Amino acid sequence: MKTIRNGGPRARPGDSRPKEGDRRRGKAAAAPRGRPVSAAEVRAPWQEYERRLAAKSARRLRDHAPNFLVVAPPKTATSWVYEILSTDRRFFMPEKECRYFSHFWREYPLASYYAQFQNPFGAAWRGEASPSYFILPSSVIATIREELPETKLIVLLRDPGERLWSHARHTFKYKEGWFRSSSAWRIEEVSETEWCHALLHPVIRAYDDYAGPLARWAEHFPAEQILILTSEMVGAEPERAAQQIYDFLGLEKPTPDSPFLHNRPNPSPRTALPGSIAELLAGLTSAGRSRLEGALSRQTAQLANDLQAAMAYWRDTDQPAALATTLPKPPGMPPQPDWDRLTTATFPPDLLSWSYHSAELPANSELLGLASLNFEYHYFAAPSEKGMAEESLLRRVQTLGTSIIEHDARLSGIEQTAVTLRERIGGLEAPDAIRDQRLAQLERPIEERSARLSSLESSLEGYSELISSLAVRDTTRDERLAAIEAGIEEHRLQIGSTEAENAVRDQRLESLEQTIEERAGRISGVENRLEEQEQRAGAIDAMNAVRDERLSSVEGTVKERTGRLLAVESRLQELQGRVAAQEAELREIARHSDRAIELETLLHQQVDRIAAVEDAAAERKTESAAQNRSLVELRSGLAEAAAGLASLGAEQQRLQAIGGEVAELRATIDKALYALALLQESLQGIDADLSQSRLSRIEAELSLVSASGEKPNSNSLI
């Protein structure tokens, strides 16, 4: 079952050669080439599948059976999964693409397949990666489920168009499929017609359907045993893809990562496609995506979610394309292709016609898968049609090392058996012919195996130099390791001193923390006192605001009444002018009229009353400067008038003439006195409202004015 990577011919295992009858059956199963094949002939080789896999010889090796399989179409990063798991010692994987369940079950018993997973390293996880398993029919998958019930499946998908183009390039590189008979040796020599023929080959089209194979595997294996990834995730996020694989298998992702984690073994570079090939790929991509989207509703919830997450990595998934029933082809394409003999001998005519003309699924997709597997088996079974490729030196060394370890174990067992036999023979008193015969029979295979051991030892001499060079490298590494250990010891000493310093710092930090806690308590007390002071200040501010409002209202009242005093002062000035005009007349009238004396008496009385008013205003100290000035002038004017009245005696006639005017003047003076009385009452109300500080300032002003003898200024008093 061991095969050369990249689709090379298989190499039969050395320990399990097929029987002659198996060879005859394998040859008989191959359909004759050159004539069309029927569906019955396609199914014929698979009729004995269950019988051959149910052989009793496989039961003793079932403990070595694989417990995981990589089930994926070709060109979907299966080589990447194989490489990253092969470099982990917890995994054992034989040569990639064993393809036992799809191809070599016809020639080898199941025991030989299980024997491939006997590993001397005791790896807990054993598996393989065969892309051909993806299109197995439902009956074959049911048999695998019965034989390997606990096996986990790692499924890899890829955008249908990207996978088709990569698969076509692969067939050109290894001269498979349509290019088996092509004369082009460089990719630039391939025409558009040949590319379209390669893309429409039934083997490539068989792997284009994702929905059908996934449904068949999900029918027999539960969703918990299936992991779905995409090649696009591997390319964009390889760490995430590897982590999902390890999580799925219940393992911890190793560190450091595998050297193949960021290096794809078989990368497919992107190239610009001609128009006709791009149209054909677009039609095939649209058909594949539509079938997969339609199958989501028939899957379990977990698998549907995994498929949707995988499809999210594909390009242009948000732009649904119209599903075409026929495939676009370039103008040079013939109406019917000229398939090679192996293709016509393994695929029925209806499948060949479907592959070339239709974008829909065939009527029987399982038959298409069986025919594709038969094609691949017959193709790889003909060594003359494909040259043998050399195995890499690393794989050969690994295989030889495994064989040496196995033979050493078997030789040690044989030696123990020989020692036991010698002891038993030495204990016998007389020779026995039967025992001698059995001993001879046992010594003969011992000699043969000794010869084989000597040949193995001779082959090991070639590796002694390699081992010596490895020993030199190990010595160098030991020296480097000793230097690293010395550096580690120095770092440990530094860490010890640092830890002592950290202990002292921790003690200081604890004392500082206690001091900080004490000061935090004191600060909280100060903050409480500050809050109380702030509350008291707020209350004082509120009282001051009330007082300011009252003071502003009092000032408004003072301003209003000051205006009224100014109006009274202006009226008194007018009266003063009128009195001055009458002074001259009163002088002449006072000398000649007794009436003038009486008026003088009355005037003196009025003057006394005015003086009394002035004394009252002075006591209150609230009169304005304008009122003081008006009263002083009025007093002086009245004094002059009194003096003039003394000389008015002779002018009694004129006094009678102006008596009426004097009467009017008397009425005006009465009105002024009444206004002064009202003003006095108003000033008494103002005294009750003014604050003590304001009154003391007014008293200081009045004391300064009285000391200097100047006239008081009403504006300064206000």
C-alpha positions in Angstrom: 0.0 0.0 0.0 3.0 2.3 0.3 3.0 4.7 -2.6 5.2 7.4 -3.9 3.9 10.9 -3.1 2.3 13.1 -5.8 0.4 10.2 -7.4 3.4 8.0 -8.2 3.1 4.2 -8.6 2.6 2.2 -5.5 5.3 0.0 -4.0 4.1 -3.3 -2.5 4.9 -3.9 1.2 7.7 -6.4 1.7 6.0 -8.4 4.4 2.7 -9.0 2.7 2.9 -10.2 -0.9 -0.4 -10.8 -2.6 -1.4 -14.4 -3.2 -1.5 -15.7 -6.8 -5.2 -16.0 -6.6 -5.5 -12.4 -5.6 -3.4 -11.4 -8.6 -5.6 -13.4 -10.9 -8.8 -11.8 -9.4 -7.2 -8.3 -9.8 -6.4 -8.9 -13.4 -9.8 -10.4 -14.1 -11.5 -7.4 -12.5 -9.9 -5.0 -15.0 -12.3 -4.4 -17.9 -11.0 -5.0 -21.4 -9.9 -1.8 -23.0 -11.2 -0.4 -26.2 -14.9 -1.1 -25.8 -17.6 0.7 -23.7 -18.2 -0.6 -20.2 -21.5 -1.2 -18.5 -22.7 -0.2 -15.0 -22.6 -3.9 -13.9 -19.0 -4.2 -15.0 -18.2 -1.0 -13.0 -19.8 -2.5 -9.8 -18.4 -6.0 -10.3 -15.0 -5.5 -8.6 -16.7 -4.1 -5.5 -19.0 -7.1 -4.9 -16.4 -8.9 -2.8 -15.5 -5.8 -0.7 -17.3 -6.8 2.5 -16.0 -10.4 2.3 -12.4 -9.4 1.9 -12.5 -6.8 4.7 -14.1 -9.3 7.0 -11.1 -11.7 7.0 -10.4 -13.2 10.4 -6.7 -12.6 10.0 -7.2 -8.9 10.6 -8.7 -9.3 14.1 -5.4 -9.9 15.9 -4.0 -6.6 14.4 -7.1 -4.5 15.0 -5.4 -2.8 18.0 -3.0 -1.3 15.5 -5.8 0.0 13.2 -5.8 3.7 12.4 -7.9 6.0 14.6 -8.2 9.0 12.3 -8.4 9.5 8.5 -7.9 12.5 6.3 -10.8 12.4 3.9 -10.6 15.1 1.3 -10.6 15.6 -2.5 -7.2 16.1 -4.2 -5.5 19.5 -4.1 -7.1 20.6 -0.8 -4.0 20.8 1.5 -4.0 17.1 2.4 -0.1 17.0 2.1 0.1 19.9 4.5 -1.9 18.0 7.1 0.2 14.9 6.5 3.4 16.8 7.0 2.5 18.7 10.2 1.2 15.5 11.8 4.1 13.4 10.7 6.6 15.7 12.4 4.8 15.2 15.8 6.0 12.1 17.7 2.5 11.5 19.0 1.4 10.6 15.5 2.4 7.7 13.3 1.4 7.9 9.6 2.8 5.6 6.9 3.5 6.8 3.4 0.9 9.2 2.3 -2.1 7.9 0.2 -2.2 4.3 1.3 -5.5 4.1 -0.6 -6.3 0.6 0.8 -10.1 1.1 1.1 -10.4 2.5 -2.4 -7.8 0.6 -4.4 -5.6 -2.1 -2.8 -8.2 -4.0 -0.9 -8.4 -6.1 -4.1 -4.9 -7.4 -3.7 -4.1 -7.3 0.0 -6.0 -8.6 3.1 -7.1 -6.2 5.8 -4.3 -7.6 8.1 -1.6 -6.2 5.8 -3.3 -2.8 6.0 -3.3 -2.9 9.8 0.3 -4.1 9.8 1.2 -0.8 8.1 0.4 1.0 11.4 2.6 -1.1 13.7 5.0 1.5 14.9 8.0 0.9 17.3 7.6 4.4 18.8 4.3 3.7 20.6 2.4 6.6 19.0 -1.1 6.9 20.3 -2.5 8.4 17.1 -2.3 6.5 13.9 -3.8 7.6 10.6 -3.5 8.2 6.9 -4.4 10.7 4.2 -6.0 9.3 1.0 -7.9 11.7 -1.2 -9.6 8.8 -3.0 -11.6 8.0 0.1 -13.7 11.1 -0.4 -15.8 9.6 -3.2 -16.3 6.1 -1.7 -19.8 4.7 -2.0 -22.1 4.4 0.9 -21.8 0.6 1.3 -18.0 0.9 1.5 -18.2 3.7 4.1 -20.6 1.5 6.1 -18.0 -1.3 6.1 -15.3 1.1 7.3 -17.6 2.3 10.0 -18.1 -1.3 11.1 -14.3 -2.0 11.1 -13.2 1.4 12.6 -16.1 2.7 14.6 -14.1 5.2 16.7 -12.2 6.7 13.8 -12.2 10.4 13.5 -12.5 12.1 10.1 -10.6 15.3 9.0 -12.4 16.7 5.9 -10.7 19.4 3.8 -12.6 21.4 1.2 -11.6 24.1 -1.3 -13.4 26.5 -3.5 -14.7 24.3 -6.4 -13.2 26.5 -9.2 -9.8 26.8 -7.5 -9.7 23.0 -6.8 -10.6 22.1 -10.4 -7.9 24.3 -11.9 -5.3 23.0 -9.5 -6.3 19.4 -10.2 -6.0 20.1 -14.0 -2.5 21.5 -13.5 -1.7 18.4 -11.4 -2.8 16.0 -14.2 -0.6 17.9 -16.7 2.4 17.8 -14.3 2.2 14.0 -13.8 0.7 13.1 -17.2 -2.6 11.9 -15.8 -6.2 12.0 -17.1 -6.5 13.8 -20.4 -2.8 14.5 -20.6 -1.8 10.8 -20.6 -1.6 11.1 -24.4 -0.8 14.8 -24.7 2.4 15.8 -26.6 2.9 19.1 -24.6 5.7 19.0 -22.1 5.6 22.7 -21.0 2.6 24.3 -19.6 2.9 27.1 -22.1 2.3 24.6 -24.9 -1.1 23.5 -23.6 -3.9 24.9 -25.7 -7.3 26.1 -24.4 -9.0 23.1 -25.9 -6.7 20.7 -24.0 -7.3 22.6 -20.7 -11.1 22.4 -21.2 -10.8 18.6 -22.0 -8.8 18.2 -18.8 -11.3 20.1 -16.7 -14.2 18.0 -18.1 -12.5 14.6 -17.5 -14.9 12.4 -15.5 -12.3 11.8 -12.8 -11.9 15.5 -12.1 -15.6 16.0 -12.3 -16.2 13.2 -9.8 -14.4 15.1 -7.1 -16.2 18.4 -8.0 -19.3 17.2 -6.0 -19.0 18.0 -2.3 -22.6 17.6 -1.2 -23.0 13.9 -2.1 -19.8 12.5 -0.5 -20.3 14.6 2.6 -23.8 13.2 3.0 -22.6 9.6 2.6 -19.9 10.0 5.2 -22.3 11.9 7.6 -24.8 9.1 7.2 -22.5 6.6 8.9 -20.3 8.8 11.1 -21.7 11.1 13.8 -21.0 14.9 13.5 -18.8 14.7 16.6 -16.3 12.6 14.7 -16.1 14.9 11.7 -13.9 18.1 11.4 -14.4 20.3 8.3 -11.6 22.7 7.3 -10.7 24.6 4.0 -7.6 25.0 2.0 -8.2 28.7 2.1 -8.0 28.7 5.9 -4.8 26.7 5.8 -3.3 29.4 3.5 -4.6 32.4 5.4 -4.5 31.2 9.0 -2.3 28.1 9.3 -2.0 28.4 13.1 -5.7 28.4 13.5 -6.2 25.4 11.2 -3.5 23.4 13.1 -5.1 24.4 16.4 -8.5 23.2 15.3 -7.0 19.8 14.3 -5.3 19.4 17.7 -8.4 20.5 19.5 -10.5 18.0 17.5 -8.2 15.2 18.5 -8.1 16.3 22.1 -4.3 17.2 22.1 -2.3 20.2 23.0 -0.6 22.0 20.0 3.2 21.4 20.2 5.7 24.1 20.5 7.7 24.9 18.5 5.5 24.6 15.5 6.1 22.2 12.7 8.5 23.5 10.0 5.7 22.8 7.4 3.2 25.0 9.2 3.9 28.0 7.0 5.2 26.1 4.0 2.7 24.3 1.8 4.3 21.1 0.3 2.6 21.5 -3.1 1.6 25.1 -3.6 -0.5 26.1 -6.5 0.5 29.6 -7.9 -2.3 31.8 -9.2 -2.1 32.5 -12.9 -4.2 34.5 -15.3 -6.7 32.3 -17.2 -7.8 32.7 -20.8 -11.4 33.8 -21.3 -12.9 30.5 -22.3 -11.3 28.6 -19.4 -12.4 31.3 -17.0 -16.0 31.0 -18.3 -15.9 27.2 -18.0 -14.5 27.4 -14.4 -17.1 30.0 -13.5 -19.9 27.6 -14.6 -18.5 24.6 -12.8 -17.9 26.8 -9.6 -21.5 28.1 -9.7 -22.8 24.5 -10.0 -20.7 23.2 -7.2 -21.5 26.0 -4.8 -25.3 25.8 -5.6 -25.3 22.0 -4.9 -23.4 22.5 -1.6 -25.7 25.4 -0.5 -28.8 23.3 -1.3 -27.5 20.4 0.8 -27.0 22.5 3.9 -30.6 22.0 5.0 -30.2 18.2 4.8 -27.2 18.2 7.1 -27.1 18.2 10.9 -26.9 21.6 12.6 -23.3 21.2 13.5 -22.1 20.1 10.1 -24.2 22.9 8.4 -22.5 25.5 10.6 -19.1 24.0 9.9 -19.8 24.1 6.2 -21.0 27.7 6.3 -17.9 28.7 8.2 -15.7 26.9 5.6 -17.5 28.6 2.7 -16.9 32.0 4.3 -13.2 31.7 3.2 -14.1 31.3 -0.4 -14.0 34.3 -2.7 -17.1 36.0 -4.0 -19.5 34.0 -1.9 -21.8 37.0 -1.5 -22.4 37.2 -5.3 -24.6 34.3 -6.3 -24.3 33.3 -9.9 -26.9 31.8 -12.1 -26.8 28.0 -12.3 -26.2 26.9 -15.9 -27.4 23.5 -17.1 -24.9 23.4 -20.0 -21.2 24.2 -19.9 -19.6 27.0 -22.0 -16.9 25.8 -24.3 -14.5 27.5 -26.6 -15.4 27.5 -30.3 -12.7 24.8 -31.2 -14.1 22.1 -28.9 -15.4 19.1 -30.8 -19.0 17.9 -30.2 -17.8 14.7 -28.7 -14.3 14.2 -27.1 -11.8 11.6 -28.1 -11.2 10.0 -24.7 -8.3 7.6 -24.3 -8.9 3.8 -24.1 -8.6 3.6 -20.3 -11.3 6.2 -19.9 -13.7 4.6 -22.3 -13.0 1.2 -20.7 -13.8 2.3 -17.2 -16.7 4.8 -17.6 -20.1 4.1 -19.1 -21.0 6.1 -22.1 -23.8 8.1 -20.3 -21.3 9.3 -17.7 -18.8 10.3 -20.4 -21.5 12.3 -22.2 -22.6 13.9 -18.9 -19.1 14.9 -18.0 -18.6 16.7 -21.3 -21.9 18.4 -21.7 -23.8 18.8 -18.4 -23.3 21.0 -15.3 -25.8 19.1 -13.2 -25.2 16.0 -11.2 -25.5 12.6 -13.0 -28.4 10.3 -12.2 -26.1 8.0 -10.2 -23.3 9.8 -8.5 -22.1 6.7 -6.6 -21.6 5.0 -9.9 -19.4 7.9 -11.1 -17.3 7.5 -7.9 -16.9 3.8 -8.4 -15.8 4.3 -12.1 -13.3 6.9 -11.1 -11.8 4.6 -8.4 -11.6 1.8 -11.0 -9.9 4.2 -13.4 -7.3 5.3 -10.8 -6.7 1.6 -9.8 -6.0 0.5 -13.4 -4.0 3.6 -14.1 -1.6 3.0 -11.1 -1.6 -0.8 -11.6 0.3 -0.4 -14.9 4.0 0.3 -14.2 4.8 0.5 -17.9 2.5 3.5 -18.3 4.2 5.5 -15.6 7.9 5.6 -14.6 8.9 4.7 -11.1 10.0 7.7 -9.0 12.7 7.4 -6.4 11.8 7.8 -2.7 13.5 10.5 -0.7 16.6 9.6 1.4 14.8 10.6 4.5 11.9 8.2 3.9 14.2 5.4 3.0 16.3 5.9 6.2 13.1 6.0 8.3 11.9 2.8 6.7 15.2 1.1 7.1 15.4 2.2 10.7 12.0 0.8 11.4 12.9 -2.5 9.8 16.1 -2.7 11.8 14.3 -2.1 15.0 11.6 -4.7 14.1 14.3 -7.3 13.1 16.3 -6.6 16.3 13.2 -7.3 18.4 12.5 -10.5 16.5 16.1 -11.6 16.7 16.2 -11.0 20.4 13.1 -13.2 20.7 14.7 -15.9 18.6 17.8 -15.8 20.7 15.8 -16.2 23.9 14.0 -19.1 22.2 17.3 -20.7 21.2 18.7 -20.4 24.7 15.6 -22.0 26.2 15.9 -24.9 23.6 19.6 -25.4 24.4 18.8 -25.7 28.1 16.1 -28.2 27.5 18.4 -30.2 25.1 21.3 -30.1 27.6 19.0 -31.5 30.3 18.1 -34.6 28.2 20.0 -37.8 29.2 19.9 -39.5 25.8 19.6 -38.0 22.3 16.2 -38.2 20.8 15.8 -38.4 17.0 12.6 -36.4 17.0 14.1 -33.7 19.1 17.2 -33.6 17.0 15.0 -33.2 14.0 13.1 -30.3 15.6 16.3 -28.8 16.7 17.7 -28.9 13.2 14.5 -27.4 11.9 14.9 -24.6 14.5 18.7 -24.1 13.8 18.1 -23.7 10.1 15.9 -20.6 10.4 18.3 -19.3 13.0 21.1 -19.6 10.6 19.0 -17.9 7.9 18.2 -15.1 10.2 21.8 -14.8 11.3 22.7 -14.4 7.7 20.0 -11.7 7.3 21.3 -10.1 10.5 24.8 -10.1 9.1 23.5 -8.4 5.9 21.7 -5.9 8.0 24.9 -5.2 10.0 26.8 -4.8 6.7 24.2 -2.3 5.6 24.5 -0.5 8.9 28.2 0.1 8.3 27.2 2.7 5.7 25.4 4.5 8.5 28.3 4.4 11.0 29.9 7.4 9.5 26.6 9.3 9.6 26.3 8.3 13.3 29.8 9.4 14.0 29.1 12.8 12.4 26.0 13.0 14.5 28.0 12.2 17.6 30.4 15.0 16.8 27.4 17.3 16.4 26.1 16.0 19.7 29.4 16.8 21.4 29.3 20.3 20.0 25.7 20.7 21.2 26.8 19.3 24.7 29.4 22.0 24.9 26.9 24.6 24.0 24.5 23.1 26.5 27.1 23.3 29.2 27.7 27.0 28.4 24.0 27.6 28.5 23.7 25.8 31.9 26.6 27.9 33.3 24.7 31.0 32.1 21.5 29.7 33.7 23.4 29.2 37.0 24.6 32.8 36.9 21.1 34.0 36.3 19.9 31.9 39.2 22.4 33.6 41.5 21.3 37.0 40.2 17.7 36.0 40.8 18.5 35.0 44.4 20.1 38.4 45.1 17.3 40.1 43.4 14.8 38.2 45.6 16.7 39.3 48.8 16.5 42.9 47.7 12.9 42.4 46.8 12.2 41.1 50.4 13.8 44.3 51.9 11.8 46.4 49.6 8.6 44.5 50.6 9.3 45.3 54.3 9.8 49.0 53.5 6.7 48.9 51.3 4.7 47.4 54.2 5.9 50.2 56.6 5.1 52.8 54.0 1.6 51.3 53.5 1.0 51.5 57.3 2.1 55.2 57.3 -0.1 55.8 54.3 -3.1 54.2 56.1 -2.5 56.4 59.2 -2.3 59.6 57.1 -5.3 58.5 55.1 -7.2 58.4 58.5 -6.0 61.9 59.4 -6.8 63.2 55.9 -10.4 61.8 56.3 -10.7 63.7 59.6 -9.5 66.9 58.0 -11.9 66.3 55.1 -14.8 66.0 57.6 -13.8 69.2 59.3 -13.5 70.9 55.9 -17.0 69.7 55.0 -18.4 71.2 58.2 -16.6 74.5 57.5 -17.9 74.4 54.0 -21.5 73.9 55.3 -21.1 76.9 57.7 -19.6 79.0 54.9 -22.6 78.1 52.7 -25.0 79.2 55.4 -23.1 82.5 55.9 -23.1 83.0 52.1 -26.8 82.5 52.1 -27.3 85.1 54.9 -25.0 87.5 53.1 -27.0 87.0 49.9 -30.2 87.9 51.8 -28.6 91.0 53.3 -27.2 92.0 50.0 -30.7 91.8 48.5 -32.1 93.9 51.4 -29.3 96.4 51.0 -29.8 96.7 47.3 -33.5 97.3 47.9 -32.7 100.0 50.5 -30.2 101.6 48.1 -32.9 101.7 45.4 -35.3 103.4 47.9 -32.6 106.0 48.8 -32.0 106.7 45.2 -35.7 107.2 44.5 -36.1 109.6 47.5 -33.0 111.5 46.6 -34.6 112.2 43.3 -37.6 113.5 45.0 -35.4 115.7 47.3 -33.7 117.1 44.2 -37.2 118.0 42.8 -38.1 119.8 46.0 -34.8 121.6 46.0 -35.5 122.9 42.5 -38.9 124.1 43.6 -37.3 125.9 46.6 -34.8 127.6 44.3 -37.7 128.9 42.2 -39.4 130.2 45.4 -36.1 131.8 46.4 -36.0 133.7 43.2 -39.5 134.9 43.6 -38.7 135.9 47.3 -35.7 137.8 46.1 -37.8 139.7 43.6 -40.2 140.7 46.4 -37.4 141.8 48.8 -37.2 145.3 47.5 -40.9 145.9 47.6 -41.0 144.4 51.2 -38.4 146.9 52.4 -40.5 149.9 51.4 -43.7 148.3 52.6 -42.2 147.4 56.0 -41.6 151.1 57.0 -45.1 152.3 56.4 -47.4 149.4 57.3 -48.4 148.0 60.6 -49.4 145.1 58.6 -45.8 144.6 57.7 -44.9 144.3 61.4 -47.5 141.7 61.9 -46.1 139.9 58.8 -42.7 140.3 60.3 -43.8 138.6 63.4 -45.4 135.9 61.4 -42.3 135.5 59.4 -40.2 135.3 62.5 -42.5 132.6 63.7 -42.1 130.8 60.4 -38.4 131.2 60.7 -38.5 129.7 64.1 -40.5 126.8 62.8 -38.0 126.4 59.9 -35.2 126.5 62.5 -37.0 123.8 64.5 -37.3 121.7 61.3 -33.6 122.3 60.7 -32.7 121.1 64.2 -34.8 118.0 63.7 -33.1 117.3 60.4 -29.7 117.9 62.0 -30.5 115.5 64.8 -31.5 112.8 62.4 -28.5 113.5 60.3 -30.2 112.1 57.2 -31.0 115.3 55.3 -29.3 115.7 51.9 -26.8 118.4 51.1 -29.2 120.0 48.7 -31.9 120.4 51.5 -29.3 121.9 54.0 -28.2 124.4 51.4 -31.7 125.4 50.5 -32.8 125.9 54.1 -29.7 128.0 54.9 -30.3 130.2 51.9 -34.0 130.4 52.8 -33.1 131.5 56.3 -30.8 134.2 55.1 -33.3 135.3 52.6 -36.0 135.5 55.3 -33.7 137.4 57.6 -33.0 139.9 54.8 -36.8 140.0 54.2 -37.4 140.8 57.8 -34.9 143.6 57.7 -36.5 144.9 54.6 -40.0 144.7 56.2 -38.7 147.1 58.8 -38.2 149.7 56.2 -41.6 149.0 54.5 -43.6 151.0 57.0 -43.9 153.9 54.7 -45.0 151.8 51.9 -48.2 150.5 53.4 -50.2 151.2 50.3 -47.9 149.2 48.2 -48.0 146.5 50.9 -51.7 146.3 50.5 -51.3 146.0 46.7 -48.9 143.1 47.2 -50.8 141.6 50.1 -52.4 139.2 47.8 -49.1 138.1 46.5 -47.8 137.7 50.0 -50.8 135.5 50.8 -49.9 133.4 47.8 -46.3 133.3 49.0 -47.6 132.2 52.4 -49.6 129.4 50.9 -46.5 128.3 48.9 -44.4 128.3 52.1 -47.1 126.2 53.9 -46.9 123.7 51.1 -43.1 123.6 51.4 -43.4 123.0 55.1 -45.9 120.2 54.4 -43.5 118.7 52.0 -40.7 118.9 54.5 -42.8 117.2 57.1 -43.4 114.3 54.6 -39.7 114.2 53.9 -39.0 113.9 57.6 -41.4 111.0 58.0 -39.7 109.3 55.0 -36.3 109.8 56.5 -37.4 108.2 59.7 -38.4 105.1 57.8 -35.1 105.0 56.0 -33.3 105.2 59.4 -34.9 102.0 60.5 -33.7 100.1 57.3 -30.1 101.3 57.1 -27.4 99.1 58.6 -25.2 100.4 61.5 -22.1 100.5 59.3 -23.9 102.8 56.7 -25.2 105.2 59.4 -21.7 105.4 61.0 -20.2 106.4 57.7 -22.9 109.1 57.1 -22.3 110.4 60.7 -18.5 110.6 59.9 -19.3 112.6 56.8 -21.5 115.0 58.6 -19.0 115.4 61.5 -16.3 116.3 59.0 -18.6 118.8 57.2 -19.6 120.4 60.5 -16.0 120.6 61.6 -14.8 122.2 58.4 -17.8 124.5 57.9 -18.3 123.5 54.3 -21.6 122.7 52.7 -22.5 119.0 52.8 -22.6 117.2 49.5 -25.7 115.2 48.9 -24.0 112.8 46.4 -21.3 111.9 49.0 -24.0 111.3 51.7 -25.9 109.0 49.3 
